[in-house]
């Protein structure tokens, strides 16, 4: 009898290896952390079988699928499935609903290689539902506190030092501002939600029932926060992180210039600096209308001069000019947020005091 596993909690808590047998187009839209895509069918084959199913029914579609995935094609894919199964004897395979595709792969592994490899009952859809419910349950059952503060105040530094910190921007691979894009792309929204859910699941399994999250808008770049979490954030208590202007400028310089440039060079080599410069200028252009024409032109000039000097000598000092200038845009916005959320702020202070307060709060 085929072996079906439905202990989704165990799968994600223990990072069980999984083989996703869906077509690449399905995998790209959303998958789970660490999963390998070893499809039964290519995108084109899947489309042809789907069309056949609609026009001629299931029996004809299955026959076409067997015809398309046979001979040398099947042997090549079988070799990959066998390689995965032998390298990951504690793993599983799955398809979209735990149906025909995963069953066929399971059957081929058994018949051709003598491997009894378990599959996930309910497949991708059931595991996805489990993770969505994990987030909703955490929002309804746990205590959350928001961490707010001006741009460059070091909120992420605080979160990464807390056992109960949820780094939403880390999961989204984006710093959450108009300048927040990194050298590498963001995950799909489904992947972002799945990463967050697994993080919550593992932390709750360790007994954590109170979480600290950065005060975010609904969108972190192209990733949208789960709706229930975002709604909850409109009422959660808040801790406000204070920081001097000098330290904020230095942190923005490090994060958005020095480190980001290094990321682009590491990712793209010789063209990295030019791509970094284009990204920085585009980020400023994206808020052109909100800055106003005169302010935008002034900051653009400062940025271009800074990039030219950085390209010439490697010196980044001139970047402080546009960073300080952006205070005119960002600081009033954050000041308004603090005032409008003032009734929810239960503590404010500099980094050391905030870190100590949040740790004490979690221990209550």
Backbone torsions as a table, in degrees:
resi	resn	phi	psi	omega
1	UNK	NA	139.2	176.7
2	UNK	-59.5	143.6	-179.4
3	UNK	-95.1	119.5	178.3
4	UNK	-115.6	131.6	-179.0
5	UNK	-111.7	132.2	179.6
6	UNK	-127.3	15.3	177.5
7	UNK	-86.8	78.0	-175.5
8	UNK	-63.9	-34.1	178.9
9	UNK	-59.4	-47.1	178.8
10	UNK	-62.2	-41.0	-178.7
11	UNK	-56.1	-48.8	-174.6
12	UNK	-84.1	-32.0	177.7
13	UNK	-65.7	-34.2	-174.3
14	UNK	-107.5	11.4	177.1
15	UNK	49.8	48.8	179.0
16	UNK	-60.4	133.2	177.1
17	UNK	-62.6	139.1	179.5
18	UNK	-137.5	141.6	176.1
19	UNK	-105.5	117.9	-179.6
20	UNK	-92.9	114.5	-176.5
21	UNK	-94.6	8.0	176.4
22	UNK	-70.4	166.8	177.9
23	UNK	-68.6	153.3	-178.4
24	UNK	-52.9	-37.7	-178.0
25	UNK	-63.9	-33.7	177.3
26	UNK	-71.8	-41.0	-178.3
27	UNK	-63.2	-42.5	-178.1
28	UNK	-62.5	-35.7	-179.3
29	UNK	-65.5	-28.9	179.6
30	UNK	173.5	136.1	177.9
31	UNK	-149.5	-163.6	-176.9
32	UNK	-116.3	155.0	-176.7
33	UNK	-57.0	130.3	174.4
34	UNK	80.2	1.1	-176.5
35	UNK	-78.8	145.8	178.3
36	UNK	-106.3	133.6	178.7
37	UNK	-92.4	109.6	175.4
38	UNK	-126.0	80.8	-167.9
39	UNK	-71.6	152.3	170.9
40	UNK	-71.3	-40.6	-177.1
41	UNK	-131.3	150.2	171.6
42	UNK	-72.7	172.2	178.8
43	UNK	-60.5	-42.8	-179.3
44	UNK	-65.5	-44.1	179.2
45	UNK	-62.2	-43.5	179.2
46	UNK	-60.3	-42.0	-178.8
47	UNK	-65.2	-41.4	-179.4
48	UNK	-65.4	-41.5	178.9
49	UNK	-67.1	-39.1	178.4
50	UNK	-63.3	-42.1	177.3
51	UNK	-63.4	-42.0	179.1
52	UNK	-62.4	-40.9	179.9
53	UNK	-60.7	-43.4	-179.2
54	UNK	-67.1	-37.0	-174.2
55	UNK	-88.7	-33.4	-172.1
56	UNK	-125.4	-8.4	177.0
57	UNK	100.2	175.1	-172.6
58	UNK	-64.8	-44.1	-176.0
59	UNK	-60.6	-43.6	179.4
60	UNK	-67.6	-37.1	-179.9
61	UNK	-65.3	-42.4	178.7
62	UNK	-63.6	-40.9	179.4
63	UNK	-63.0	-42.2	178.4
64	UNK	-65.0	-41.8	179.1
65	UNK	-60.0	-42.6	178.9
66	UNK	-65.7	-34.7	178.8
67	UNK	-68.8	-42.7	-178.2
68	UNK	-69.2	-38.4	-177.8
69	UNK	-107.5	80.3	-178.1
70	UNK	-149.2	174.9	175.6
71	UNK	56.8	-133.2	-177.0
72	UNK	-63.9	-35.0	179.5
73	UNK	-62.7	-46.7	179.0
74	UNK	-64.9	-40.9	-178.8
75	UNK	-62.8	-39.6	179.1
76	UNK	-64.4	-43.3	179.8
77	UNK	-71.1	-37.0	177.7
78	UNK	-60.7	-39.0	179.4
79	UNK	-59.3	-40.4	178.7
80	UNK	-69.1	-41.7	179.1
81	UNK	-63.2	-42.8	179.4
82	UNK	-64.0	-42.8	178.9
83	UNK	-58.6	-42.6	178.9
84	UNK	-66.3	-46.5	-176.7
85	UNK	-61.3	-41.6	-179.2
86	UNK	-72.7	-33.8	178.6
87	UNK	-76.3	-22.0	-176.5
88	UNK	-132.0	70.1	-177.0
89	UNK	-64.6	-16.3	179.0
90	UNK	-98.7	15.4	-175.3
91	UNK	-99.5	-174.6	-178.5
92	UNK	-141.0	165.7	171.4
93	UNK	-122.1	158.0	178.6
94	UNK	-156.3	162.0	169.6
95	UNK	-125.3	-154.6	-173.3
96	UNK	-69.5	-51.3	-178.1
97	UNK	-116.1	11.6	-175.7
98	UNK	72.7	33.2	-173.8
99	UNK	-108.7	-128.2	-166.7
100	UNK	-63.9	-45.3	-174.5
101	UNK	-63.5	-47.6	179.6
102	UNK	-67.4	-33.3	177.4
103	UNK	-64.8	-41.4	179.7
104	UNK	-65.0	-43.4	178.3
105	UNK	-63.0	-43.3	178.6
106	UNK	-59.8	-42.4	-178.2
107	UNK	-67.9	-41.7	179.4
108	UNK	-64.7	-42.1	177.3
109	UNK	-59.2	-39.7	-179.9
110	UNK	-71.0	-48.7	-174.1
111	UNK	-72.1	-39.6	-172.6
112	UNK	-94.7	-26.6	-175.9
113	UNK	-124.9	-1.9	179.2
114	UNK	67.6	25.7	-177.6
115	UNK	-105.9	119.3	172.8
116	UNK	-88.3	98.8	-175.2
117	UNK	-111.6	125.3	-175.3
118	UNK	-73.0	151.5	175.3
119	UNK	-119.1	163.4	-179.1
120	UNK	-87.2	117.5	176.4
121	UNK	-64.4	132.0	-177.4
122	UNK	86.7	-16.2	173.7
123	UNK	60.7	-156.0	-177.6
124	UNK	-55.1	-43.4	-174.9
125	UNK	-61.4	-42.6	-179.4
126	UNK	-68.2	-40.0	179.3
127	UNK	-68.5	-38.7	177.4
128	UNK	-62.4	-43.9	177.7
129	UNK	-61.0	-42.1	178.8
130	UNK	-59.3	-43.3	-178.3
131	UNK	-70.7	-37.9	176.2
132	UNK	-62.2	-41.6	178.1
133	UNK	-66.8	-32.2	177.3
134	UNK	-60.3	-43.4	179.2
135	UNK	-67.1	-46.9	-178.6
136	UNK	-61.4	-40.4	179.1
137	UNK	-65.0	-40.4	179.3
138	UNK	-63.0	-43.1	-179.6
139	UNK	-62.8	-38.8	-176.8
140	UNK	-82.0	-26.0	-172.4
141	UNK	-104.5	-20.9	-172.6
142	UNK	-107.3	166.7	176.9
143	UNK	-96.5	130.3	178.4
144	UNK	-121.3	144.6	173.1
145	UNK	-131.1	138.0	-179.5
146	UNK	-90.1	144.5	174.4
147	UNK	-111.0	114.8	-179.4
148	UNK	-113.4	168.5	179.4
149	UNK	161.3	163.6	179.9
150	UNK	-65.4	161.7	174.2
151	UNK	-56.8	130.8	178.1
152	UNK	84.6	9.7	-178.4
153	UNK	-81.2	-11.3	174.6
154	UNK	95.7	32.4	-177.7
155	UNK	-63.3	-41.5	-179.8
156	UNK	-63.9	-36.4	178.2
157	UNK	-60.5	-38.4	177.7
158	UNK	-65.6	-49.6	-175.6
159	UNK	-58.3	-40.9	-176.2
160	UNK	-74.0	-11.8	177.0
161	UNK	-95.9	-3.6	-178.4
162	UNK	-103.0	134.1	176.3
163	UNK	-63.7	-27.8	-177.7
164	UNK	-104.8	18.5	177.3
165	UNK	-81.7	137.4	174.2
166	UNK	-110.3	112.2	-177.1
167	UNK	-89.0	84.8	-178.2
168	UNK	-60.3	-41.0	-178.8
169	UNK	-68.0	-34.0	176.1
170	UNK	-64.3	-43.9	178.4
171	UNK	-65.3	-31.7	-179.2
172	UNK	-88.2	-5.8	-176.4
173	UNK	50.8	50.3	-177.1
174	UNK	-159.9	142.9	-176.7
175	UNK	-85.6	0.7	170.3
176	UNK	84.3	4.3	178.4
177	UNK	-122.5	-179.6	177.6
178	UNK	-61.8	-22.6	179.2
179	UNK	-102.3	15.7	-167.6
180	UNK	-83.7	-7.5	-179.0
181	UNK	-63.9	141.3	177.6
182	UNK	-103.6	178.3	-178.0
183	UNK	-68.6	-29.3	179.1
184	UNK	-99.9	152.6	-174.8
185	UNK	-71.2	160.3	174.7
186	UNK	-75.3	156.3	173.9
187	UNK	-71.4	166.1	170.6
188	UNK	-63.9	161.7	-178.8
189	UNK	-62.6	-36.2	178.2
190	UNK	-64.2	-44.3	178.5
191	UNK	-61.6	-41.2	178.0
192	UNK	-59.4	-48.5	179.6
193	UNK	-62.3	-39.7	-179.8
194	UNK	-65.8	-41.6	178.9
195	UNK	-62.0	-44.2	179.1
196	UNK	-62.4	-43.4	-178.9
197	UNK	-62.9	-43.1	179.6
198	UNK	-64.8	-39.3	176.7
199	UNK	-59.8	-47.8	178.2
200	UNK	-61.1	-44.5	-178.5
201	UNK	-59.3	-46.3	-177.9
202	UNK	-68.2	-39.3	179.4
203	UNK	-67.7	-41.2	178.2
204	UNK	-66.2	-33.4	177.7
205	UNK	-64.6	-24.2	176.8
206	UNK	-87.8	4.4	177.1
207	UNK	94.0	7.0	179.6
208	UNK	-81.8	125.0	-179.2
209	UNK	-126.1	8.4	176.0
210	UNK	-132.2	132.5	-175.0
211	UNK	-127.2	146.1	175.2
212	UNK	-110.1	126.2	178.4
213	UNK	-129.7	149.2	176.4
214	UNK	-70.7	143.1	176.7
215	UNK	-68.2	110.2	-174.9
216	UNK	-123.2	158.4	167.1
217	UNK	-78.3	177.0	-178.7
218	UNK	-61.1	-36.8	-176.7
219	UNK	-102.4	132.4	169.5
220	UNK	-112.3	92.2	-169.4
221	UNK	65.2	-120.5	179.9
222	UNK	-96.0	-0.5	-178.7
223	UNK	-96.8	131.0	179.9
224	UNK	-99.9	133.9	175.4
225	UNK	-63.6	146.0	172.4
226	UNK	-53.4	137.9	-171.1
227	UNK	-57.8	-45.0	-178.1
228	UNK	-65.2	-35.2	176.7
229	UNK	-66.7	-44.4	-179.8
230	UNK	-63.8	-40.4	177.1
231	UNK	-62.1	-42.7	178.8
232	UNK	-61.6	-34.3	-178.5
233	UNK	-65.8	-14.9	177.2
234	UNK	-77.7	-8.3	-177.7
235	UNK	-129.7	-12.1	-178.2
236	UNK	-60.1	150.2	171.1
237	UNK	-62.5	160.3	-174.3
238	UNK	-134.9	145.9	170.1
239	UNK	-118.3	133.5	-175.1
240	UNK	-108.4	127.4	-178.0
241	UNK	-94.2	119.1	177.7
242	UNK	-93.6	145.6	177.3
243	UNK	-155.7	147.6	-179.8
244	UNK	-69.7	154.6	178.2
245	UNK	-59.6	-43.0	-178.4
246	UNK	-58.6	-46.4	-180.0
247	UNK	-67.5	-36.5	178.5
248	UNK	-63.7	-44.0	179.4
249	UNK	-61.4	-43.9	-179.2
250	UNK	-65.3	-36.1	-180.0
251	UNK	-69.9	-42.4	177.1
252	UNK	-63.2	-41.1	178.2
253	UNK	-59.6	-42.9	179.8
254	UNK	-67.8	-49.3	-173.3
255	UNK	-72.0	-45.1	-169.8
256	UNK	-97.4	-9.1	178.9
257	UNK	-120.7	-71.1	-174.1
258	UNK	-59.9	-55.2	-176.8
259	UNK	-69.0	-40.8	-178.8
260	UNK	-65.0	-40.6	177.4
261	UNK	-61.6	-43.0	179.0
262	UNK	-62.3	-37.7	178.1
263	UNK	-63.2	-43.9	-179.3
264	UNK	-64.7	-40.8	-179.8
265	UNK	-67.7	-40.7	177.8
266	UNK	-64.0	-35.0	-176.4
267	UNK	-83.0	-35.9	-170.1
268	UNK	-122.4	0.5	175.6
269	UNK	66.8	-129.9	-172.6
270	UNK	-60.4	-31.0	-178.8
271	UNK	-87.8	-0.9	-174.0
272	UNK	-58.7	-44.7	-177.6
273	UNK	-64.9	-43.6	-179.8
274	UNK	-62.1	-40.2	178.5
275	UNK	-66.9	-38.4	175.8
276	UNK	-60.8	-46.5	-179.3
277	UNK	-61.9	-41.8	177.8
278	UNK	-62.2	-42.1	-179.1
279	UNK	-63.6	-42.6	-178.7
280	UNK	-64.3	-45.3	-179.9
281	UNK	-66.2	-40.2	178.3
282	UNK	-63.2	-37.9	178.7
283	UNK	-61.9	-40.0	177.4
284	UNK	-69.0	-40.7	179.4
285	UNK	-62.0	-32.7	-178.8
286	UNK	-62.4	-24.1	179.1
287	UNK	-110.7	22.4	-179.2
288	UNK	-52.2	-52.2	-175.7
289	UNK	-64.0	-38.4	-178.9
290	UNK	-73.1	-28.0	177.5
291	UNK	-76.7	-31.5	-172.6
292	UNK	90.6	150.1	-172.9
293	UNK	-57.9	-48.5	-175.5
294	UNK	-66.5	-46.8	-178.6
295	UNK	-65.3	-40.6	178.8
296	UNK	-59.9	-48.2	-178.9
297	UNK	-61.7	-38.9	179.9
298	UNK	-65.3	-47.4	-178.9
299	UNK	-68.9	-35.4	178.1
300	UNK	-62.3	-42.4	177.9
301	UNK	-61.4	-43.5	178.2
302	UNK	-63.1	-41.2	-179.5
303	UNK	-66.4	-43.9	-179.3
304	UNK	-64.3	-39.9	176.9
305	UNK	-63.2	-42.5	-179.4
306	UNK	-64.3	-42.5	179.6
307	UNK	-66.6	-37.5	178.5
308	UNK	-64.0	-42.9	178.9
309	UNK	-67.9	-38.8	178.2
310	UNK	-63.7	-41.1	178.6
311	UNK	-65.5	-35.9	-177.2
312	UNK	-75.7	-46.9	-170.1
313	UNK	-122.0	-13.2	-174.4
314	UNK	85.5	-3.9	-179.3
315	UNK	-77.4	131.6	-177.2
316	UNK	-108.3	6.1	-174.0
317	UNK	-57.3	-37.3	-176.2
318	UNK	-66.3	-19.6	179.7
319	UNK	-63.4	-23.2	179.8
320	UNK	-60.2	-25.5	-178.5
321	UNK	-61.5	-53.9	-179.3
322	UNK	-73.2	-28.9	177.7
323	UNK	-63.4	-46.3	177.6
324	UNK	-64.4	-38.3	179.5
325	UNK	-62.9	-32.5	-179.9
326	UNK	-68.2	-16.1	174.9
327	UNK	-54.7	-33.5	-178.5
328	UNK	-61.6	-26.9	179.6
329	UNK	-92.2	-50.4	-172.1
330	UNK	-79.2	-42.6	-171.5
331	UNK	-62.4	-44.1	177.2
332	UNK	-61.0	-34.0	179.8
333	UNK	-65.5	-45.5	179.2
334	UNK	-69.9	-35.5	178.0
335	UNK	-63.3	-39.6	177.1
336	UNK	-64.7	-41.7	179.0
337	UNK	-61.0	-43.3	-179.2
338	UNK	-63.1	-41.7	-179.1
339	UNK	-66.2	-42.5	-176.8
340	UNK	-71.2	-24.6	-179.6
341	UNK	-105.8	12.4	-173.8
342	UNK	-55.1	-36.3	-177.8
343	UNK	-66.4	-20.3	-178.4
344	UNK	-94.9	-8.2	-178.0
345	UNK	-78.7	114.6	-177.9
346	UNK	-97.9	-13.8	177.7
347	UNK	-161.2	145.7	172.6
348	UNK	-142.5	149.3	-179.7
349	UNK	173.3	179.6	178.1
350	UNK	-77.9	175.6	-167.5
351	UNK	-54.6	-49.0	-178.2
352	UNK	-60.5	-42.8	-178.6
353	UNK	-68.5	-40.1	179.8
354	UNK	-65.6	-43.2	179.1
355	UNK	-60.8	-44.8	178.9
356	UNK	-63.9	-42.9	-179.6
357	UNK	-62.2	-44.5	-177.8
358	UNK	-67.8	-35.0	176.7
359	UNK	-67.9	-41.3	177.8
360	UNK	-65.7	-38.9	-179.7
361	UNK	-61.8	-40.2	-179.0
362	UNK	-69.8	-24.0	-177.1
363	UNK	-86.7	-6.9	-177.1
364	UNK	-66.5	NA	NA
